[in-house]
Amino acid sequence: MTDNQPIALPEEAAPLHAVSCQLCELANQRSRVIWGEGNPEGRIIMLLDNPGAREDREGRAFVCGTRATLQLGAAEAGLDMNDVYVTYVLKCRPVRKYDKETARNRCRAHLLSQLEQKRPKLMICLGNVAVQAFFQDPEAEVKQLRGSWYDIAGLPTTVSYHPLAVRRRPVLMRMFVEDLKRVAARSVEIGGASIVPSGEEQPEKGN
């Protein structure tokens, strides 16, 4: 790991049509819609399953385990988080049981709208939920798909483990960093981005 200290990435305000969304039951349990965070014009989109907490019980901003592990992995991989926008399969943070399949299917319209508006150059799906939702394949798994690039709706896409899985199973960190290095290298290939020095040799190009 590096000495890089994770920070709370700036949150992008949700558009009006999403703020008032009633497409699924999460509308009845959310405190608000969380559209995404990081650089809204970033060439790389990272897709997670759903938002985590951004404030503690006293309302003070803090960096949760998912965000901390993601940023530390990116720093070790030399991936500049200034090139990254983080968003979610679900735009609401669940607080109790809900119909997961229905919520994910209905929230897909918001993700597709985001991609159409932002037109990123690369996508990385983190965790099986994000992979299955974006690939539209309920059997898709990170361990089988990682290491390669896929054309999903015209967007070059790769996959890796969810940062919380990496946090709980440190043995996954090496593979997590490898996958993020692949994204950093591909971003440089397509131009306009730089790899942040990490003191490590950069990997060969991904498939």
Secondary structure as UniProt FT lines:
FT   STRAND          11..12
FT   HELIX           16..19
FT   HELIX           25..28
FT   STRAND          36..38
FT   TURN            40..41
FT   STRAND          44..48
FT   TURN            57..58
FT   HELIX           65..77
FT   HELIX           81..83
FT   STRAND          84..88
FT   HELIX           100..118
FT   STRAND          122..126
FT   HELIX           128..135
FT   TURN            138..139
FT   HELIX           142..145
FT   TURN            146..147
FT   STRAND          150..152
FT   TURN            153..154
FT   STRAND          155..160
FT   HELIX           163..168
FT   HELIX           170..172
FT   HELIX           173..189
//
